[in-house]
Amino acid sequence: MAGHLIVDGYNLARSGALPLEGEPGSAEERGALCSLLSAYARKKGLRLTVVFDGRGAGNPERTRSAFKGGMAVYSSRSETADDVIRDLSRSAPPFTIAVTSDRGLAGTLPSRTVVVISCDEFAARLFDNWVAEIKGGPEDEPASGSAGKKKGEGHRPKKQERKKDRLLRKL
């Protein structure tokens, strides 16, 4: 089942967690970010949407731009990237992942269909994936068994946590 990856572009780029070249906010930096994310999404079988903030200096209307492996969405000058991500998540299918470090945004996304991870956590997953490709390691980590864990009542994670873990294993 294919998922949808929605990334707060400037939030991830400015987090300092990724080694991007170019001026912050420049077309060169956006292009580097989109190509990095599209390679990852393609490998994982995810549909990719990268949202950039056009507030203040952007177009009067929301614009979209396709790139190889995904779609870039630029907010209008009267809205923020957070507003666009909220709109996208309202109609989001199950197995949707939103990448943002904005806690206010994360708290307003529908938790039944959207799992939110921070930019730092996602960047770590990108780096681990990149290292695994270089080393030629296994694609997915084997599921950890119950060896070494206590058995009994109260040791099972909550349903929401199990769902999030199941979805994030695909990343």
C-alpha positions in Angstrom: 0.0 0.0 0.0 1.6 3.3 -1.2 1.8 6.1 1.3 2.0 9.9 0.9 4.9 11.9 2.2 4.2 15.6 2.8 7.3 17.6 3.7 7.4 21.1 5.0 10.2 22.1 2.7 11.7 25.2 4.3 11.3 23.7 7.8 13.4 20.7 6.8 15.9 22.7 4.8 16.5 25.2 7.5 16.7 22.6 10.3 20.4 22.2 9.6 19.9 18.4 9.6 20.6 18.0 5.9 23.8 19.0 4.0 22.2 21.2 1.4 24.2 23.6 -0.8 23.1 27.0 -1.9 21.6 30.1 -0.3 18.8 29.3 2.2 15.5 29.7 0.3 17.1 29.8 -3.1 15.9 27.9 -6.1 19.2 25.9 -6.0 18.5 24.8 -2.4 14.9 23.9 -3.2 16.0 21.8 -6.2 18.6 20.0 -4.1 16.1 19.2 -1.4 13.5 18.0 -3.9 15.9 15.7 -5.7 17.1 14.3 -2.4 13.6 13.7 -1.2 12.4 12.3 -4.6 15.1 9.7 -4.7 14.2 8.6 -1.2 10.4 8.6 -1.9 10.9 6.6 -5.1 12.9 4.0 -3.3 10.3 3.6 -0.5 7.3 3.7 -2.9 5.8 6.9 -1.5 4.0 9.7 -3.3 5.9 13.0 -2.5 4.6 16.5 -2.0 7.0 19.2 -0.8 5.3 22.4 0.5 7.2 25.7 0.4 6.1 29.0 2.0 5.3 31.8 -0.4 3.8 34.1 2.2 4.5 37.8 1.7 6.4 37.5 -1.6 4.7 34.7 -3.5 1.9 34.6 -6.0 -1.6 35.7 -5.1 -2.7 32.1 -5.8 -1.3 28.7 -4.6 0.9 27.2 -7.3 2.1 23.7 -8.0 5.2 22.7 -9.9 6.0 19.1 -10.8 9.5 17.8 -10.5 11.0 14.3 -11.2 9.5 12.1 -8.5 7.1 14.5 -6.9 5.2 17.8 -6.6 6.2 21.1 -5.1 3.4 23.3 -3.8 4.0 27.0 -3.0 1.6 28.7 -0.7 0.0 31.9 -1.8 1.1 35.2 -0.4 -1.8 35.3 2.0 -1.3 31.8 3.5 1.5 29.8 5.1 3.0 26.5 4.2 1.3 25.2 7.4 -2.1 26.1 6.0 -1.3 24.2 2.8 -0.2 21.1 4.8 -3.4 21.3 6.9 -5.4 21.4 3.6 -3.5 18.5 2.1 -3.9 16.4 5.3 -7.7 16.9 5.5 -8.2 14.7 2.5 -5.1 12.6 3.2 -5.4 8.8 2.6 -4.2 6.4 5.3 -0.5 5.9 5.5 0.3 9.6 5.1 3.4 11.0 6.8 4.0 14.7 7.4 7.5 15.9 8.1 7.7 19.1 10.1 9.2 20.4 13.3 6.4 22.9 13.8 4.6 21.6 17.0 1.6 23.9 16.4 1.0 22.3 13.0 1.6 18.8 14.3 -1.0 19.2 16.9 -3.7 20.2 14.3 -3.2 17.4 11.8 -5.7 14.5 11.9 -4.0 11.8 13.9 -6.1 9.0 12.4 -4.7 9.4 8.9 -1.5 11.5 9.3 1.6 10.5 11.3 3.9 13.5 12.1 7.7 13.1 12.5 10.2 15.8 13.2 12.7 17.1 10.6 15.6 15.8 12.7 14.1 12.3 12.9 13.4 12.2 9.2 16.8 13.5 8.4 18.3 10.7 10.5 16.3 8.2 8.5 17.5 9.7 5.2 21.1 9.5 6.4 20.7 5.9 7.6 19.1 5.0 4.2 22.0 6.7 2.4 24.6 4.8 4.5 22.8 1.5 4.0 22.9 2.1 0.2 26.6 2.8 0.3 27.4 -0.2 2.5 25.0 -2.4 0.6 23.2 -3.4 3.8 19.8 -4.8 4.1 17.0 -2.6 2.9 14.7 -2.9 5.9 15.7 -3.6 9.4 14.4 -7.0 10.6 11.5 -6.6 13.0 12.7 -6.9 16.5 11.4 -10.0 18.2 10.3 -10.3 21.8 13.6 -11.7 22.9 14.7 -10.0 26.1 11.4 -8.3 26.8 9.2 -9.1 29.7 5.9 -10.7 28.9 2.6 -10.0 30.5 -0.1 -7.4 30.8 0.8 -3.8 30.3 3.8 -4.1 28.1 2.0 -3.6 24.8 2.3 -0.1 23.4 -0.9 1.9 22.8 -2.8 1.3 19.6 -1.8 4.8 18.2 1.9 4.1 19.0 1.7 0.7 17.3 0.2 2.3 14.2 2.8 5.0 14.1 5.6 2.4 14.5 4.2 0.2 11.7 4.0 3.2 9.4 7.4 4.5 10.2 9.1 1.1 9.6 8.3 1.7 6.0 10.5 4.8 6.1 
